[in-house]
Amino acid sequence: MALGQITVSSPELLRPLAKLNAGKTYAQQIKPFNFILSCHVAPYGHPADADPERFHLIAPYETDPRKWLALPWIDQYSGKQYRISTTLAIGTRQIARVKSYGDVLKEYEFHEEAKCADARGNPCDEQTAGLLQRRHVTIEWPPHFIGKESNKLEEVDEGSASDAGDVYTEYPDPGRDEWKTKLLPKLQRVLVRAACEGTDISRAQMQRYRNKGARPHAEHLKAIKRFLGRRT
């Protein structure tokens, strides 16, 4: 099995281990900054009742590979206990199909290079071959500023944090707010009646957006974007 060694570095990792610690002396308990094991679930290997986006199996640290299958594997998010296997085709209700070293090697052979493009400029996929080139970067509006001092990226790599998008530190810039700098000036150049008819927004609400600069809620903002997009 392709297992990893991680550190109990947060309450989120220690909390699911409470049942294992119950009734044990302090010396026998899994404590903060102890090592634990982490496994990686294979594609379609999640148990039937698990959310693939929020599922990560951890177990007490054990150096003997012969004992790994029998360890109490606990889902970090739900606290439920599961068994693991490397031979099942897919996961079952009680068993998760985890990756073996063979699975990892196969994935590495066909791993796409996300930063590169093929000879025609298309993003690389698992079957891309030949000389690669750099992909072109297109900046979307509004830009989102994130800090290089991002949080928990190691946890994302090891699987204990589910989404890299949730761990970046963002720095919003009021001067580049899309509503104030782009949409509102365009909306103010349109007749109120035309804007109301094109968005199905009431006249009173439209005037609050246009004259007072009130920020539209999500659905109205989408409607205004569609309306202004048709006029360009």
N, C-alpha and C positions, 0 to 999 in steps of 0.2 A: 504494500500500500504506500502511496505517496503522501506521507504525513509531514506536518510542519511543527516546529517547536515555537510557541509564543509565550509571552509573559503576561501574567494577570496584572495588567497595568491600569485597569479602570473598574469602577463598580459594575458596569455592564457585563464584564467578563466574570466577576466574582459572584454576582447575584445568582446565576443559574446553578452554581455549585453548592448552594446552601444545604440542599438535601444530602449531598455526599458528606458535608461537614457535620451534619447533625449527629449528636451523640458521641463524637470523637473528641479526644483531648486536643488542646491547642497545638501540641507538637505534631499530631497526626493530620490536622486539617490542611486544606489547600489555602494558603494565605496570600495576601497581596505581594506581587512581584515574584511569586513562585512560577515555575514553568508548568505549562499544560500542553497537551497535544491538540492539533487542529487538522482535520482532513478536508479534502476538496471533493465535492459531489460531482459525479460525472453527468453529462447531458442526459436528461430524462431520468436521472437517478434519485430525484427528490421523492420522499414519501408522498402518498396520495393526498394527505390532508395538510401538507406544508406549503407555504408561500415561497417559491423559489427566490424571490427578491429579498426575503428576510428569513434566511435559514443558514445556520452555520453550526457545525457540530464540533464540540470540544470534549475533552476527556482528561482524567488525571494523567500526569506525566509517567510514562513507562518506557524503559529502554529496551525491553525484551520484545522484539517483533512478534514472537509466538503468542503473546498475550493481547495484542492489539484488538483482535476481533471480539474478544470477550470483555473488553472494557465498557463501562457505562458511558455511552456517547450521548451527550445532552445538547439539544438545540439551544443556542445562546439566547434566542428571542422568545421562545415559548416555554422553555424549561422542560419540555417533554424529552423522554429518553427513547432512543432508537438503537437498533442493531445496525451493523454495516456489513457490506459484502463487496467484493470486487468481481464476482462472477455472474451476478444476475444481469439480465438484459436491461431491465428498468427497475426503478424503486417500487416497493410495495407499501402497504399501510404502516408496517412496523420496521421495515428495513430500507436503508438508504444505500444506493449503489455508488460507491466512492471510486476515485481514480487510483489506478495502479501506476507504477513507474512506466509500464508499457504504454498506458494511455497518455501519459505526459509526453513521452517521446514521439508518439504518433501526432499529437497536437502540434508539437514543435516543428515537425517536418512540414506541415501544411499551414503554419501560422502566417497570417497575412501581415505585411508591413504597413501599418496605418499611416505612416508619415510619407510614403512614397506612392508614385503613380506608375502605370505601365507605359508602354511605348506610345500609346494614343492619348495619354493624359488622364485616363480613368483611374479611380482609386484601386489599389491592389486588393485582390481577394485571395481565397485559399489556393486557387489554381493559377495565379499569375506566375509567369516565367520570363526569363530574359533580362535585359538591362533595364533597371528601374530609374526613375527620375523624381525630382522633388515635386510635391503637389503645390499648386497655386493656392494662395490664401485670399479669401474674400471676406471683407469686414462687413458685418451686419450692423444695422442701426436699431436701437442704441447699443454702443459697446458696454460690456460689463467688466469692470475692473476687479481683478482678484489679486490677493497678495501671494508672494512666493512662500510666505511663512504659513502655508496651508496646514490644516489640522488633520491628524489621523490618517495620513496617506499610507503609512505602514500598515494600519489596520485594514485599509481597502485592499492592499496587495495580499495580505494573509487571509482575507475573507471575513474578518470579524466586523467590518463595516461594509454595508451592502452597495453603496453608490458613491463614486468619487464626487459627483455633483453636490453631495450633501456636506462635504467637509472643507470646501474652499471658503476662505474669508473674503467676502465681497465688500467693495468700497463704492457705494452709489455716488454718482456725481450729479447734483441737482442742476448744474449748468448744461447737462447733456440729456435731460429728461425728454423723452420722445414726445409726450403730450404737450409740454410747454414750448419746446423749441421747434417742433415740426408739425404736429397735427392741429393744435389750436390756432396758429397763424393762418393755416389754410382754411380752417372752418370759419374763421372770422371774415374771410373774403367771399363767402357763399351766402346767398339770401337765406334768411331764417326759414321761410316756407319751403324752399328747395331742400334744405338740410333736414327738415322734419319729415318731408315726404320720402326722402331717400334713406332714412334711417328708422322710421316708425317711432321716433322719439317725440314726446309732446313738446309744444311750443314753449311752455314755461320751463321745462327741464333744459331744452336746447338753449334758451336764453341764459340760464344759469351757467351752462358750460361756456358759451361764447362770451358773455359780458363780464362774468365774475371769475372765470377761469377755474370753476369747480372741476375736480377730477372725476370723469365718468367711471361708473363701476364696470366690471369686466365685460358684460354683455353689450352695454352701450358703447364701450371703447371699440369692440370688434365691429359693431355696426358702423361707427364713424370711420374706421379704417377702410372698410369695404366701400363705403360711399365715396370717400376721398380718392380711393384707388381707381374707381370707375371714371373719375373726372380728370385723371392725369393722362 
